[in-house]
Amino acid sequence: MTTPYGSGLSIQDRFLAEVPCFGCGPNNLKGLRLKSFETGDGTVRAEFQPWPEHDNGLGYLNGGIIATLLDCHSAAVVVLASTARGLVPDGTLAYVTAGIDVSYRRPSPLVEPAELVARVVSADDDEIRVDAELWWQDKLRATARSSWKRWRPRPPALTAPRHGS
């Protein structure tokens, strides 16, 4: 696949091919199917062409779609950061979104692709913090600061016998 960021598989296709996420799941046919790429400058970038269904009613990209794009694009940089920590994804994320603060700067029209940029702000075994941005025509349209917490699935609890039964 050739993109504005070079050729090769996206982060989602390499690490999350079976994930059914609405925003970044490659196999979710009803989803956004976001494709994010490493660019060699410490950022992850993606281009997203909005669909008519993403209209906020005024001809601009819907705020909920923007938040989803920023969250799922942040997931791509989190996958790379967790892989660098030796937490290689096996079709799941090693971290999940614990919080996201989205700021809308100006509307983003539906007529041309928007660009997404994300970078790790800090990372340790328990938390990764990410800054992400949505750009259109070289103008910042929205920003997000997110916190991702380590996901450690727990085994099912053993059922203790009830007293008195």
C-alpha positions in Angstrom: 0.0 0.0 0.0 1.4 3.4 -0.9 0.4 6.4 1.3 1.6 10.0 1.7 4.0 8.4 4.3 5.6 5.8 2.2 4.7 2.2 1.4 4.1 -0.8 3.6 1.5 -2.1 6.1 -0.1 0.3 8.5 0.4 -0.2 12.2 -3.2 -1.5 12.5 -2.6 -4.1 9.8 0.7 -5.2 11.3 -0.4 -5.5 14.9 -4.2 -5.3 15.2 -5.5 -7.1 12.1 -8.2 -9.0 14.1 -9.3 -6.2 16.4 -12.9 -5.3 15.8 -12.5 -1.7 16.9 -14.9 0.8 15.1 -12.1 3.3 14.6 -9.0 1.3 13.8 -10.1 -2.3 13.3 -9.0 -3.3 9.8 -11.7 -5.9 9.5 -14.6 -3.8 10.8 -16.4 -3.2 7.6 -18.7 -0.6 9.2 -15.8 1.1 11.0 -13.5 4.0 10.1 -10.6 1.6 9.2 -8.0 4.1 10.1 -4.5 3.4 8.8 -1.6 4.9 10.8 2.1 4.9 9.8 5.5 5.5 11.4 7.2 8.4 9.8 10.7 8.2 11.4 10.5 11.6 13.1 9.0 10.3 16.4 5.4 10.7 15.2 2.8 8.5 13.8 0.7 9.9 10.9 -2.5 9.1 9.1 -4.7 10.6 6.5 -8.5 10.2 6.9 -11.1 11.0 4.2 -14.4 11.7 5.9 -17.5 10.2 4.5 -20.9 12.0 4.0 -22.2 10.0 7.0 -19.6 11.8 9.3 -21.4 15.2 8.7 -22.3 17.2 11.9 -25.3 18.6 10.1 -23.4 21.8 9.0 -21.0 20.3 6.5 -18.2 19.6 8.9 -16.7 16.5 10.5 -18.7 15.4 13.5 -17.0 15.9 16.9 -17.6 12.4 18.0 -15.9 11.1 14.9 -13.0 13.5 15.5 -12.7 12.2 19.1 -12.7 8.6 17.8 -10.1 9.3 15.2 -7.8 11.0 17.8 -8.3 8.1 20.2 -7.7 5.3 17.7 -4.8 7.1 16.1 -3.3 7.5 19.6 -3.7 3.7 19.9 -1.3 3.2 17.0 1.5 5.1 18.7 0.7 3.3 22.0 1.1 -0.1 20.1 4.6 1.0 19.0 5.5 2.2 22.5 4.3 -0.9 24.1 6.1 -3.1 21.6 9.3 -1.1 22.3 8.8 -2.1 26.0 8.6 -5.8 25.0 4.8 -6.0 25.3 4.2 -7.3 21.8 0.5 -7.2 21.0 -1.1 -10.6 20.2 -4.2 -9.2 18.6 -5.1 -7.1 21.7 -3.8 -3.9 23.2 -1.4 -4.0 26.1 -2.8 -0.6 27.2 -6.4 0.8 27.0 -7.6 4.4 27.1 -8.0 5.6 30.7 -8.8 9.2 29.7 -8.9 11.5 26.8 -9.3 15.3 26.7 -10.3 16.6 23.2 -10.2 20.3 22.3 -11.9 21.4 19.2 -10.1 24.5 17.6 -12.0 25.0 14.4 -14.3 23.0 12.1 -12.9 20.4 9.7 -14.7 20.2 6.4 -15.7 16.9 4.9 -14.4 17.6 1.3 -10.8 16.6 1.7 -8.7 14.3 3.8 -7.7 15.4 7.3 -4.2 14.5 8.6 -3.7 13.0 12.1 -0.4 13.2 14.0 0.4 11.5 17.3 3.4 11.3 19.6 4.3 9.7 22.9 4.7 12.3 25.7 5.8 9.8 28.4 5.8 6.0 28.8 6.4 3.5 31.6 5.1 0.0 32.3 1.9 1.3 33.9 0.9 4.3 31.7 1.6 5.8 28.3 0.6 9.5 27.6 0.0 10.6 24.1 -0.7 13.9 22.3 -2.6 13.8 19.0 -3.7 16.4 16.5 -6.1 16.6 13.6 -5.1 19.0 10.8 -6.8 20.2 7.6 -5.2 22.5 5.1 -2.2 23.2 7.4 -4.4 24.4 10.2 -4.8 22.7 13.5 -8.5 21.6 13.9 -8.5 19.5 17.1 -6.1 18.2 19.7 -6.2 15.4 22.2 -4.2 14.4 25.3 -4.8 10.9 26.3 -3.7 8.6 29.1 -3.4 4.8 28.4 -3.2 2.4 31.3 -1.7 -1.1 31.2 -4.3 -3.8 30.6 -3.7 -6.9 32.6 -6.5 -9.4 32.1 -7.3 -11.2 35.3 -8.2 -14.9 35.5 -11.8 -15.7 36.3 -12.4 -15.6 40.0 -12.9 -19.0 41.7 -16.3 -19.4 43.0 -16.3 -19.9 46.7 -19.0 -22.2 48.2 -21.7 -20.2 49.9 -22.2 -20.8 53.6 -25.5 -22.2 54.7 -26.5 -23.8 51.4 
